Amino acid sequence: MEINTNTLQKCLTGFKTKKLLVIGDLILDEFIWGKVRRISPEAPVPIVEVESEDLRLGGSANVVNNLTALGCKVSLCGVIGKDDNGDKLLQILKGMDVDCRGVVIKEDRPTAIKTRVIAQHQQIVRYDREKPSPISEYSRNKIINYIKENMTDIDAIILSDYDKGVISKELLSSIIPLINKKNIPIAVDPKPVNFTLYQGVTVITPNHHEAAEAAGKSAETKENVNAVGVALLESNKTESVLITRGENGMSLFERDGQITHLPTKARDVYDVTGAGDTVISVMALSLASGATLKEASVIANHAAGIVVGKLGTTPATIDDLAEEFGVNL
């Protein structure tokens, strides 16, 4: 399926006029880079000589990174700790002009941070510091109140679920009916364990492993994927399901029974890290800009093809998409 050039240009041009809200689990990614020249005499482990360190946005915050690269305005809801890592995360976000008024700061909940030690371009170890438990009623109510007070200023909402405690039945049952009354698109990057929570959203974007786990079926062949997609539509009462299938592209399942298989647009695959965040970001922003579900899926498919051809969690930009489709903005 291809998109009419005028429709595509109108959609991409609209990106810069939209404001999206991201709700989910905020994570700070720490990278420690170095070299290994010898094994420790204390234990059979490599000694990493540290050369540099950097901090990046992780979890739902990486969705924010993708959206800002596409030129739109972003607001954010989540929970961080009253600690140095929380301060660093907020500093990065505010430096990107992200509206962080919906971020709740709690003394009894540390900011989630994942530290990766990398040497000779290979990850040696990763260690996580987090408290993956349901957020407090206080935090949940703060997020709900922020959403109620700011819905008129939001063009689409992304639920970015990393199963760390922000996305819950109590939160979604309070906000989804309100959002649907305003006809605001809701896109979900899901976790299989929480699939029953996403009732009434616009689109869910699992990869084929997550979709198979949630449906309790195999998703290895196109026929299997069809069965999985239909099962998820029926069980979750969503408007659509977009299953990302790696080198096999994507498959869109719509409530009216239409199934659209999109072949991959990736020319070279260097790194699939962050591709899911790209898909959900482009999908939601395209819907906010007037695209149909099929049109949004095509744009997201092209964006995924761009990012897997880059090293690391480098997002697709609005200029990347314009060049990919051959349109002038």
The 8 nearest C-alpha neighbors of each residue, nearest first, counted from 0:
[[1, 2, 297, 261, 293, 294, 259, 260],
 [2, 0, 3, 297, 294, 4, 298, 293],
 [3, 1, 4, 7, 294, 6, 0, 297],
 [2, 4, 6, 5, 7, 1, 8, 294],
 [5, 3, 7, 6, 8, 2, 326, 324],
 [4, 6, 8, 7, 3, 9, 2, 10],
 [7, 5, 9, 3, 4, 8, 10, 2],
 [6, 8, 4, 10, 5, 9, 11, 3],
 [7, 9, 5, 11, 10, 6, 12, 4],
 [10, 8, 6, 12, 7, 11, 13, 5],
 [9, 11, 7, 13, 288, 8, 12, 6],
 [12, 10, 8, 13, 14, 9, 7, 317],
 [13, 11, 9, 10, 14, 8, 328, 15],
 [12, 14, 10, 11, 288, 16, 15, 9],
 [15, 13, 11, 12, 16, 71, 17, 70],
 [16, 14, 71, 70, 13, 17, 12, 72],
 [15, 17, 13, 14, 71, 18, 72, 12],
 [18, 16, 71, 14, 15, 154, 72, 19],
 [17, 19, 72, 153, 73, 154, 71, 20],
 [20, 18, 73, 155, 156, 153, 154, 74],
 [19, 21, 74, 156, 75, 73, 157, 153],
 [20, 22, 157, 75, 156, 158, 76, 74],
 [23, 21, 76, 158, 75, 77, 159, 157],
 [24, 22, 159, 77, 59, 160, 165, 158],
 [23, 25, 59, 165, 77, 161, 58, 163],
 [26, 24, 59, 58, 60, 77, 23, 57],
 [27, 25, 57, 111, 58, 112, 28, 24],
 [26, 28, 112, 57, 56, 55, 111, 88],
 [29, 27, 55, 113, 57, 54, 112, 56],
 [30, 28, 114, 54, 53, 113, 115, 55],
 [29, 31, 115, 53, 52, 114, 116, 54],
 [30, 32, 52, 116, 117, 115, 51, 29],
 [33, 31, 117, 51, 50, 49, 118, 52],
 [34, 32, 49, 50, 118, 48, 47, 117],
 [33, 35, 118, 48, 47, 119, 36, 49],
 [34, 36, 47, 46, 37, 118, 48, 45],
 [37, 35, 34, 46, 38, 47, 45, 48],
 [38, 36, 35, 46, 45, 39, 47, 44],
 [39, 37, 45, 44, 46, 43, 40, 36],
 [38, 40, 41, 42, 44, 46, 45, 43],
 [41, 39, 42, 38, 43, 44, 37, 46],
 [40, 42, 39, 43, 44, 38, 46, 45],
 [41, 43, 44, 39, 40, 38, 45, 46],
 [44, 42, 39, 38, 45, 41, 40, 46],
 [43, 45, 42, 38, 39, 46, 41, 40],
 [46, 44, 38, 39, 47, 37, 35, 43],
 [45, 47, 38, 39, 35, 37, 48, 44],
 [48, 46, 35, 34, 33, 49, 45, 118],
 [47, 49, 33, 34, 35, 46, 50, 36],
 [50, 48, 33, 32, 47, 51, 31, 34],
 [49, 51, 33, 32, 48, 52, 34, 31],
 [52, 50, 32, 49, 31, 33, 53, 30],
 [53, 51, 31, 30, 32, 54, 50, 29],
 [52, 54, 30, 29, 55, 31, 51, 28],
 [53, 55, 29, 28, 30, 27, 56, 52],
 [56, 54, 28, 27, 57, 29, 53, 30],
 [55, 57, 61, 60, 27, 28, 26, 54],
 [58, 56, 26, 61, 27, 60, 28, 59],
 [59, 57, 26, 60, 25, 61, 24, 161],
 [58, 60, 62, 25, 61, 24, 159, 23],
 [59, 61, 63, 56, 57, 62, 58, 25],
 [62, 60, 64, 57, 56, 63, 59, 58],
 [63, 61, 65, 59, 276, 60, 64, 66],
 [64, 62, 60, 66, 61, 65, 67, 73],
 [63, 65, 61, 62, 67, 66, 68, 60],
 [66, 64, 62, 68, 314, 63, 67, 277],
 [65, 67, 63, 69, 68, 64, 280, 71],
 [66, 68, 70, 69, 64, 65, 71, 63],
 [69, 67, 316, 65, 66, 70, 64, 314],
 [70, 68, 317, 316, 66, 67, 71, 65],
 [69, 71, 15, 67, 68, 14, 317, 66],
 [72, 70, 15, 17, 14, 67, 18, 69],
 [71, 73, 18, 17, 19, 67, 70, 74],
 [74, 72, 19, 97, 18, 20, 98, 71],
 [73, 75, 98, 20, 97, 99, 19, 21],
 [74, 76, 21, 99, 20, 101, 22, 98],
 [77, 75, 101, 22, 102, 21, 142, 23],
 [78, 76, 102, 23, 24, 22, 103, 25],
 [77, 79, 103, 102, 104, 25, 80, 105],
 [80, 78, 110, 104, 85, 105, 103, 109],
 [81, 79, 109, 110, 105, 108, 104, 82],
 [80, 82, 106, 105, 104, 85, 79, 109],
 [81, 83, 85, 80, 84, 86, 109, 110],
 [84, 82, 86, 85, 87, 81, 80, 110],
 [85, 83, 87, 86, 82, 110, 88, 27],
 [84, 86, 88, 82, 83, 87, 110, 80],
 [85, 87, 83, 89, 84, 88, 90, 82],
 [88, 86, 90, 84, 85, 89, 83, 91],
 [89, 87, 85, 91, 90, 86, 84, 27],
 [90, 88, 92, 86, 91, 87, 93, 85],
 [89, 91, 87, 93, 88, 92, 94, 86],
 [90, 92, 94, 88, 89, 93, 87, 95],
 [93, 91, 89, 95, 94, 90, 97, 88],
 [92, 94, 96, 95, 97, 90, 91, 89],
 [93, 95, 91, 92, 96, 90, 97, 89],
 [94, 96, 92, 93, 97, 91, 67, 64],
 [97, 95, 93, 94, 98, 92, 72, 73],
 [98, 96, 93, 73, 95, 92, 74, 99],
 [97, 99, 74, 100, 75, 73, 96, 93],
 [100, 98, 101, 102, 75, 97, 74, 76],
 [99, 101, 102, 98, 75, 76, 74, 145],
 [100, 102, 76, 99, 75, 145, 142, 103],
 [103, 101, 76, 77, 99, 100, 78, 75],
 [102, 104, 78, 77, 138, 101, 79, 105],
 [105, 103, 79, 80, 81, 78, 102, 106],
 [106, 104, 80, 107, 108, 81, 79, 103],
 [105, 107, 81, 80, 108, 104, 109, 82],
 [108, 106, 105, 109, 80, 81, 104, 130],
 [107, 109, 80, 105, 106, 130, 110, 79],
 [110, 108, 80, 111, 129, 79, 107, 130],
 [109, 111, 80, 79, 85, 84, 112, 129],
 [112, 110, 129, 26, 128, 109, 27, 113],
 [111, 113, 27, 128, 26, 28, 127, 110],
 [114, 112, 127, 28, 126, 29, 128, 27],
 [113, 115, 29, 126, 125, 30, 28, 127],
 [116, 114, 125, 30, 124, 31, 29, 117],
 [115, 117, 31, 124, 123, 122, 30, 32],
 [116, 118, 122, 32, 121, 123, 120, 31],
 [117, 119, 34, 33, 120, 121, 32, 35],
 [118, 120, 121, 34, 117, 33, 35, 122],
 [121, 119, 118, 117, 122, 32, 33, 34],
 [122, 120, 117, 118, 119, 123, 116, 124],
 [121, 123, 117, 124, 116, 118, 115, 120],
 [124, 122, 117, 116, 121, 118, 125, 115],
 [123, 125, 116, 122, 115, 126, 117, 114],
 [126, 124, 115, 114, 116, 127, 113, 123],
 [125, 127, 114, 113, 124, 115, 128, 112],
 [128, 126, 113, 112, 129, 114, 125, 111],
 [127, 129, 112, 111, 113, 126, 130, 110],
 [130, 128, 111, 131, 127, 109, 112, 110],
 [129, 131, 132, 108, 109, 111, 128, 163],
 [132, 130, 163, 164, 129, 133, 162, 111],
 [131, 133, 164, 130, 163, 134, 165, 162],
 [134, 132, 164, 165, 135, 131, 163, 167],
 [133, 135, 164, 165, 138, 132, 139, 136],
 [136, 134, 138, 137, 139, 133, 140, 165],
 [135, 137, 139, 138, 140, 134, 141, 133],
 [136, 138, 135, 140, 139, 141, 134, 142],
 [139, 137, 141, 135, 136, 140, 103, 134],
 [138, 140, 136, 142, 141, 137, 143, 135],
 [141, 139, 143, 137, 142, 138, 144, 136],
 [142, 140, 138, 144, 139, 143, 145, 137],
 [141, 143, 145, 139, 140, 144, 101, 76],
 [144, 142, 140, 146, 145, 141, 139, 147],
 [145, 143, 147, 141, 146, 142, 140, 148],
 [144, 146, 142, 148, 143, 147, 101, 149],
 [145, 147, 143, 149, 144, 148, 150, 142],
 [148, 146, 144, 145, 149, 150, 143, 177],
 [147, 149, 145, 146, 150, 144, 151, 143],
 [148, 150, 146, 151, 152, 147, 145, 153],
 [151, 149, 153, 152, 146, 147, 148, 178],
 [150, 152, 149, 153, 148, 181, 154, 147],
 [151, 153, 150, 149, 154, 18, 19, 148],
 [152, 154, 150, 18, 151, 19, 155, 20],
 [155, 153, 287, 18, 19, 17, 183, 152],
 [156, 154, 184, 19, 183, 287, 153, 185],
 [157, 155, 20, 185, 19, 21, 184, 186],
 [156, 158, 21, 186, 187, 185, 159, 22],
 [159, 157, 187, 22, 23, 160, 21, 186],
 [160, 158, 23, 188, 59, 157, 22, 187],
 [159, 161, 189, 162, 23, 188, 158, 190],
 [160, 162, 163, 24, 190, 159, 58, 23],
 [163, 161, 160, 164, 190, 166, 131, 165],
 [164, 162, 131, 161, 132, 24, 165, 133],
 [163, 165, 133, 132, 134, 162, 166, 131],
 [166, 164, 23, 134, 24, 167, 163, 133],
 [167, 165, 164, 160, 23, 170, 162, 171],
 [168, 166, 170, 169, 171, 165, 164, 196],
 [167, 169, 171, 170, 196, 172, 166, 173],
 [170, 168, 167, 172, 171, 173, 139, 166],
 [171, 169, 167, 173, 168, 172, 174, 139],
 [170, 172, 174, 173, 168, 175, 169, 167],
 [171, 173, 169, 170, 174, 168, 175, 176],
 [174, 172, 171, 170, 175, 169, 176, 143],
 [173, 175, 171, 177, 176, 172, 178, 170],
 [176, 174, 178, 177, 171, 172, 179, 173],
 [177, 175, 179, 178, 174, 180, 173, 172],
 [178, 176, 174, 180, 175, 179, 181, 173],
 [179, 177, 175, 181, 180, 176, 183, 174],
 [178, 180, 182, 176, 181, 177, 183, 175],
 [181, 179, 177, 178, 182, 176, 183, 175],
 [180, 182, 179, 178, 183, 177, 150, 151],
 [183, 181, 179, 180, 184, 178, 185, 177],
 [182, 184, 155, 181, 178, 179, 154, 185],
 [185, 183, 155, 201, 156, 182, 186, 287],
 [186, 184, 156, 201, 200, 157, 155, 183],
 [185, 187, 157, 202, 201, 283, 203, 158],
 [188, 186, 203, 158, 189, 157, 159, 204],
 [187, 189, 159, 204, 160, 203, 158, 205],
 [190, 188, 160, 187, 205, 191, 203, 194],
 [189, 191, 193, 192, 160, 161, 162, 194],
 [192, 190, 213, 194, 193, 209, 212, 189],
 [191, 193, 190, 194, 213, 195, 162, 189],
 [194, 192, 191, 190, 195, 196, 189, 197],
 [195, 193, 191, 196, 197, 192, 190, 213],
 [194, 196, 193, 197, 235, 198, 234, 192],
 [197, 195, 194, 193, 168, 198, 171, 167],
 [196, 198, 195, 194, 200, 199, 235, 171],
 [199, 197, 235, 236, 196, 200, 237, 195],
 [198, 200, 237, 236, 197, 201, 238, 175],
 [201, 199, 237, 185, 202, 198, 197, 238],
 [202, 200, 238, 185, 184, 186, 237, 239],
 [201, 203, 239, 186, 240, 200, 238, 187],
 [202, 204, 187, 240, 186, 241, 188, 205],
 [203, 205, 241, 188, 242, 240, 187, 202],
 [206, 204, 242, 210, 209, 189, 203, 188],
 [205, 207, 243, 242, 209, 208, 244, 210],
 [206, 208, 210, 244, 209, 242, 243, 211],
 [209, 207, 211, 210, 206, 212, 218, 205],
 [210, 208, 212, 206, 211, 207, 205, 191],
 [209, 211, 207, 213, 208, 212, 205, 214],
 [212, 210, 216, 214, 208, 217, 218, 209],
 [213, 211, 215, 209, 210, 214, 208, 191],
 [212, 214, 191, 210, 211, 215, 209, 194],
 [215, 213, 211, 216, 212, 227, 210, 231],
 [214, 216, 212, 213, 211, 217, 227, 210],
 [215, 217, 211, 214, 227, 218, 212, 223],
 [216, 218, 211, 219, 223, 215, 224, 227],
 [219, 217, 224, 223, 211, 220, 207, 216],
 [218, 220, 217, 223, 224, 221, 207, 222],
 [221, 219, 223, 222, 218, 224, 217, 225],
 [220, 222, 224, 223, 225, 219, 218, 226],
 [223, 221, 225, 220, 224, 226, 218, 219],
 [224, 222, 218, 220, 226, 221, 225, 217],
 [223, 225, 218, 221, 227, 226, 222, 228],
 [226, 224, 222, 228, 223, 227, 221, 229],
 [225, 227, 223, 229, 224, 228, 230, 222],
 [226, 228, 224, 230, 225, 229, 214, 231],
 [229, 227, 225, 231, 230, 226, 224, 252],
 [228, 230, 232, 226, 231, 227, 225, 233],
 [229, 231, 227, 233, 228, 232, 226, 234],
 [232, 230, 234, 228, 233, 229, 235, 214],
 [233, 231, 229, 230, 235, 234, 236, 237],
 [234, 232, 230, 231, 236, 235, 229, 237],
 [233, 235, 231, 232, 236, 230, 195, 237],
 [234, 236, 198, 237, 232, 233, 231, 195],
 [237, 235, 198, 232, 233, 199, 234, 238],
 [236, 238, 199, 200, 235, 239, 232, 198],
 [237, 239, 201, 254, 202, 253, 200, 236],
 [240, 238, 253, 202, 252, 237, 254, 201],
 [239, 241, 203, 252, 202, 251, 204, 242],
 [242, 240, 251, 204, 250, 203, 252, 243],
 [243, 241, 250, 205, 206, 249, 204, 207],
 [244, 242, 249, 206, 207, 245, 248, 205],
 [243, 245, 248, 247, 249, 207, 206, 242],
 [246, 244, 247, 248, 243, 263, 249, 206],
 [245, 247, 248, 263, 244, 265, 262, 264],
 [248, 246, 244, 245, 263, 262, 249, 261],
 [247, 249, 263, 262, 244, 261, 246, 245],
 [248, 250, 243, 261, 244, 242, 260, 262],
 [249, 251, 260, 242, 259, 241, 261, 252],
 [250, 252, 241, 259, 258, 240, 260, 242],
 [253, 251, 258, 240, 239, 228, 257, 241],
 [254, 252, 239, 257, 255, 256, 238, 251],
 [253, 255, 238, 256, 239, 252, 232, 257],
 [256, 254, 253, 257, 252, 238, 239, 258],
 [257, 255, 254, 253, 258, 252, 229, 232],
 [256, 258, 253, 255, 252, 259, 254, 251],
 [259, 257, 252, 251, 256, 253, 260, 250],
 [258, 260, 251, 250, 261, 257, 252, 293],
 [259, 261, 250, 249, 251, 262, 258, 248],
 [260, 262, 249, 248, 250, 259, 263, 297],
 [263, 261, 248, 247, 264, 260, 249, 246],
 [264, 262, 248, 265, 247, 246, 261, 304],
 [263, 265, 304, 301, 266, 262, 300, 248],
 [266, 264, 304, 263, 267, 305, 268, 308],
 [267, 265, 264, 268, 304, 308, 305, 263],
 [266, 268, 308, 265, 269, 307, 304, 309],
 [267, 269, 308, 307, 270, 265, 266, 271],
 [268, 270, 308, 307, 310, 309, 267, 271],
 [269, 271, 307, 310, 272, 268, 311, 309],
 [270, 272, 307, 274, 273, 269, 268, 306],
 [273, 271, 270, 312, 274, 311, 307, 275],
 [272, 274, 312, 276, 275, 271, 277, 313],
 [275, 273, 277, 276, 271, 272, 303, 278],
 [276, 274, 278, 277, 273, 279, 188, 206],
 [275, 277, 62, 273, 279, 274, 278, 280],
 [278, 276, 274, 280, 275, 279, 65, 281],
 [279, 277, 299, 275, 281, 280, 276, 282],
 [278, 280, 282, 276, 277, 281, 283, 275],
 [281, 279, 277, 283, 278, 282, 66, 276],
 [280, 282, 284, 299, 278, 283, 279, 285],
 [281, 283, 279, 295, 285, 280, 299, 284],
 [284, 282, 286, 280, 285, 281, 186, 279],
 [283, 285, 287, 281, 286, 282, 280, 288],
 [284, 286, 288, 295, 282, 287, 290, 283],
 [287, 285, 290, 283, 289, 288, 284, 295],
 [286, 288, 284, 285, 154, 155, 289, 283],
 [289, 287, 285, 10, 286, 13, 290, 284],
 [288, 290, 286, 287, 10, 285, 291, 13],
 [291, 289, 286, 285, 294, 295, 288, 292],
 [290, 292, 294, 293, 295, 286, 289, 285],
 [291, 293, 295, 294, 296, 290, 286, 239],
 [294, 292, 296, 291, 295, 297, 251, 259],
 [293, 295, 291, 297, 296, 290, 292, 2],
 [294, 296, 292, 285, 282, 298, 293, 297],
 [297, 295, 299, 293, 294, 298, 300, 292],
 [296, 298, 300, 294, 299, 295, 293, 301],
 [297, 299, 295, 301, 300, 296, 302, 294],
 [300, 298, 302, 296, 278, 281, 301, 297],
 [301, 299, 297, 303, 298, 302, 296, 304],
 [300, 302, 304, 298, 299, 303, 264, 297],
 [303, 301, 299, 305, 304, 300, 315, 298],
 [304, 302, 300, 306, 305, 301, 274, 299],
 [303, 305, 265, 264, 301, 302, 307, 306],
 [304, 306, 302, 303, 308, 307, 301, 315],
 [305, 307, 308, 309, 303, 304, 315, 314],
 [308, 306, 271, 270, 268, 309, 304, 305],
 [307, 309, 268, 269, 306, 267, 305, 270],
 [310, 308, 306, 307, 269, 270, 313, 311],
 [309, 311, 270, 269, 313, 312, 308, 307],
 [312, 310, 313, 270, 272, 309, 273, 271],
 [311, 313, 273, 272, 314, 310, 306, 274],
 [312, 314, 311, 309, 306, 310, 315, 273],
 [315, 313, 65, 306, 312, 316, 277, 68],
 [314, 316, 306, 319, 302, 305, 68, 313],
 [317, 315, 68, 69, 319, 318, 314, 320],
 [316, 318, 69, 320, 319, 321, 70, 68],
 [317, 319, 321, 316, 320, 322, 69, 315],
 [320, 318, 316, 322, 317, 321, 315, 323],
 [319, 321, 323, 317, 322, 318, 324, 316],
 [322, 320, 318, 326, 324, 323, 319, 325],
 [321, 323, 325, 319, 320, 324, 318, 326],
 [324, 322, 320, 321, 325, 319, 301, 326],
 [323, 325, 321, 322, 326, 320, 7, 4],
 [326, 324, 322, 323, 321, 327, 320, 4],
 [325, 327, 321, 324, 8, 322, 328, 4],
 [328, 326, 321, 325, 8, 322, 318, 324],
 [327, 12, 326, 321, 8, 11, 318, 317]]
